[in-house]
Amino acid sequence: MKKLLCVLTMAFFFSISAFAISTGEIAPEFLLKDVQGKTHSLSQYKGKIVVLEWFNPECPFVRKHYDSKNMQTLQKEMVAKGVVWLTINSSAKGKQGHLEQDTGKQVFAERGMESTALLLDGDGKVGRMFDAKTTPHLFAIGPKGTIIYQGAIDNKPSINPADVKGAENYVRKTLNEALGGKAVTTASTSAYGCSIKYE
């Protein structure tokens, strides 16, 4: 069991501590289509808080948060408060987790996703712009277009759904602080999860 865990960790776990885009910088503009065929730009949501969530449906770290309904609960909670939540799939064609429009629609429905939209970034252009490394990897962008948080969803870097309970959810904390007009106390953390399959 210990050997299996080690192999799993080597195959899937990736953590970052250096950031290509600094918290406080203006987030780069992008255009992406969602699984319904609608185009979304970051600039169209100026004045709102926006979350970018990198997603791979086959990643065990992602499954941890979706199988436990942790991610969907957070999405629903924050969208109800006026946050725009954009889930992004940057897996390249032929790589683990790649989604086309039809498979994306299916995954969105099957997972009961509550995000504003599931965006398709098959060429990885937007993922690379943000230097997104893992799934999940989350960014929060404030009303003025600046990055106010980047990193992990919480402080429990495991694939065990039981670890969701009792974890410190950095994203919920950040968004509630920002929505309340308070300064964000934890602006960046090390993302954990599966490395994004750009190529």
Buried (B, 14 or more C-beta within 10 A) or exposed (E): EEEEEEEEEEEBBBBBEEBEBEBEEEBEEBEBBBBEEEEBEBEEBEEEBBBBBBBBBBBBBBBBBBBBBBBBBBBBBBBEEEBBBBBBBBBBEEBBBBBEBEBBBBBBEEBEBBBBBBBBBBEBEBBBBBBBBBBBBBBBBBEEBBBBBBBBBBBBBBBEBEBBEEBEBBBBBBBBBBEEEEEBEBBBBBBBBBBBBBE
